Amino acid sequence: MVESKIKDLLENPQSVFVFDVDGVLAPIEYGEYNHYFYDDEKWANYLKNENPYQKVRPFKTMQEFIQKLNKENVYVITKVMNDLETEYKKDFVLKNYQIDQSHLFAVSSENDKVIILTEIKKRYPHLKDKYLIMIDDTVNVLNNIMEKSAFSTIHISSFLK
């Protein structure tokens, strides 16, 4: 096993951080005793009448971490199912993390995250790929990025104390 250098990335001032929302910037606590209470179709209908992100609390650890960063180097890529969810998540991120709205991206597929990462990288032509970092809670997403790019990936568990 190789030695992890994730801490080096987290402390490097040139690092560009890209965060997922659900499970990274916001807890997934929608069911009474489960993380989720609907299938995707019912969730889409629920979003028509409710904004679940109004009731969700941000993670203090992530707020403190992001607050110390250069906001020019902070982005969000989140999977959404419709425009309402996009609006709700953007409002949540702006209110709780003060990330520039032009740095927020919504995708319809987890596979699209690597595409958006590639677009973000174009804004930093001299940045080594390893300094573009995706922070997510879904191992399949992180594995996909790792397999299809040279960008760095960090699981949210690296932030747990």
Solvent accessible surface area in square Angstrom, and as a share of the most:
residue,aa,sasa,rsa
1,M,243,1.09
2,V,133,0.76
3,E,142,0.64
4,S,80,0.52
5,K,133,0.56
6,I,51,0.26
7,K,137,0.58
8,D,86,0.44
9,L,21,0.10
10,L,35,0.17
11,E,116,0.52
12,N,38,0.19
13,P,122,0.77
14,Q,86,0.38
15,S,2,0.02
16,V,1,0.00
17,F,3,0.01
18,V,0,0.00
19,F,0,0.00
20,D,11,0.06
21,V,0,0.00
22,D,30,0.16
23,G,16,0.15
24,V,0,0.00
25,L,0,0.00
26,A,0,0.00
27,P,9,0.06
28,I,56,0.28
29,E,108,0.49
30,Y,35,0.13
31,G,17,0.16
32,E,154,0.69
33,Y,192,0.73
34,N,101,0.52
35,H,120,0.54
36,Y,65,0.25
37,F,78,0.33
38,Y,71,0.27
39,D,80,0.42
40,D,82,0.42
41,E,132,0.59
42,K,112,0.47
43,W,11,0.04
44,A,26,0.20
45,N,73,0.37
46,Y,50,0.19
47,L,0,0.00
48,K,136,0.57
49,N,128,0.66
50,E,66,0.30
51,N,25,0.13
52,P,4,0.03
53,Y,8,0.03
54,Q,139,0.62
55,K,148,0.63
56,V,24,0.14
57,R,132,0.48
58,P,24,0.15
59,F,58,0.24
60,K,142,0.60
61,T,56,0.33
62,M,3,0.01
63,Q,41,0.18
64,E,99,0.44
65,F,37,0.15
66,I,1,0.01
67,Q,141,0.63
68,K,171,0.72
69,L,34,0.17
70,N,91,0.46
71,K,64,0.27
72,E,111,0.50
73,N,19,0.09
74,V,0,0.00
75,Y,3,0.01
76,V,3,0.01
77,I,0,0.00
78,T,8,0.04
79,K,81,0.34
80,V,15,0.09
81,M,72,0.32
82,N,48,0.24
83,D,122,0.63
84,L,59,0.30
85,E,10,0.05
86,T,26,0.15
87,E,95,0.43
88,Y,24,0.09
89,K,3,0.01
90,K,54,0.23
91,D,74,0.38
92,F,6,0.02
93,V,1,0.01
94,L,55,0.28
95,K,149,0.63
96,N,22,0.11
97,Y,4,0.02
98,Q,111,0.50
99,I,1,0.01
100,D,67,0.35
101,Q,104,0.46
102,S,70,0.45
103,H,12,0.05
104,L,12,0.06
105,F,45,0.19
106,A,41,0.32
107,V,10,0.06
108,S,88,0.57
109,S,38,0.25
110,E,60,0.27
111,N,88,0.45
112,D,43,0.22
113,K,1,0.00
114,V,14,0.08
115,I,101,0.51
116,I,33,0.17
117,L,0,0.00
118,T,61,0.36
119,E,80,0.36
120,I,0,0.00
121,K,30,0.13
122,K,133,0.56
123,R,121,0.44
124,Y,44,0.17
125,P,97,0.61
126,H,178,0.80
127,L,20,0.10
128,K,134,0.57
129,D,52,0.27
130,K,98,0.41
131,Y,28,0.11
132,L,0,0.00
133,I,0,0.00
134,M,0,0.00
135,I,0,0.00
136,D,1,0.01
137,D,41,0.21
138,T,51,0.30
139,V,85,0.49
140,N,117,0.60
141,V,5,0.03
142,L,13,0.07
143,N,53,0.27
144,N,21,0.11
145,I,1,0.00
146,M,114,0.51
147,E,133,0.60
148,K,124,0.53
149,S,32,0.21
150,A,68,0.53
151,F,18,0.07
152,S,17,0.11
153,T,32,0.19
154,I,1,0.00
155,H,60,0.27
156,I,25,0.13
157,S,58,0.37
158,S,54,0.35
159,F,20,0.08
160,L,136,0.68
161,K,225,0.95
